[in-house]
């Protein structure tokens, strides 16, 4: 009768789980945008470290890192080496838009759960990671606008943001939350908000983005809003979170001497 021996670690302890398969499941979770695949794998005292993160805890990891899954398409594992209770992985990742980057990560295990992940990357990948985080903030901002959720939107801004909005004055002077409440109250029913052709740039603790945005909805006076406009946003990294510091909205004006705004343009 043939017998088999259970796999063991370098120290001779029984191996409780296939750590390599668990690591692959983490990347699968990001590809599928399915948080339920990765949550059971991380211990309650899990920490995450990188050149941008100083051993943040499990809750902060999901708040800060998981939203990047929306901007990542695939992972190609180039090397996976198990060393005792650690798994070292090198991979090539592809983001939306075709951008590619390489990282190396070390997963540390305790039994069948991951207790720590340490990521190693250079400045180029760091800028890309910051760009993805800013893009996630913009996604959350746009979704907050669509839901007309004052707190969800305002919570993404610095304490004293600068607003150059479509509506007068030249510089917004009103409290942001009051401004949002009054603006949302001017619409009847759902608000449509689309961000298109987004470009994000980041360096150190500052970043900026530009896009073409589409606003649609029915006003309380019965008029329909259907407007494309230009958007530029400035960001500041405070602690380990990116915050919106500046919003600049604009439309071109006609150069025919009328001085009228060009409100019917489409990309």
CORSULFEN-V598698 format. One line per field, one symbol per residue. phi: phi as a letter, one per 30 degrees, with the letter a starting at -180 (. if undefined). psi: psi as a letter, one per 30 degrees, with the letter a starting at -180 (. if undefined). burial: 1 if it has 9 or more other C-alpha atoms within 8 Angstrom, else 0. A space follows every 50 residues. Layout:
phi: ???
psi: ???
burial: ???
This chain:
phi: .dcbcddbdedideddadddddddddddedddhcdddceddcddcebbba ecbchdddddeddcceededcccabcdcabbcbiccbcbcbccbcejjdb acbbbccccbicbdcabcccacdddddddddddddddddddddddddhce dddddccddbdccccddddebdcdeeddededddddccidccbbcbhdbb bbaicbabbbaccccblcdddjdccbbcbcbbbcbbdcicbdbdcabbca bdcdccjdidddccdbd
psi: kkllkkklleggkkjfljeeeeeeeeeeeeefhjffffeffklfgklkkl ffkihlleeeeeeeeeffffgkelkjkekjkkjbgkkkkklkkklkffkk lklkkkkkljbgkkfkkkkklaeeeeeeeeeeeeeeeeeeeeeeeefhje eeeefflleilkkilellaekkflkeeeeeeeeeffkjalkkjkkkhkkk kkjbgllllllkkkkllklfgfkkkjkklkkkkklkjjbgkkkkfkkjkl lllkhgffgkkjfgkk.
burial: 00000001100000100011011011111110011011001110011111 10100111011101111111011010100101101111111111100000 01111111100111111111100011110111111110011111110011 01110111001111100000110000101110000011011110100101 11000111111111111110000010111111111110000111111111 10010000000100000
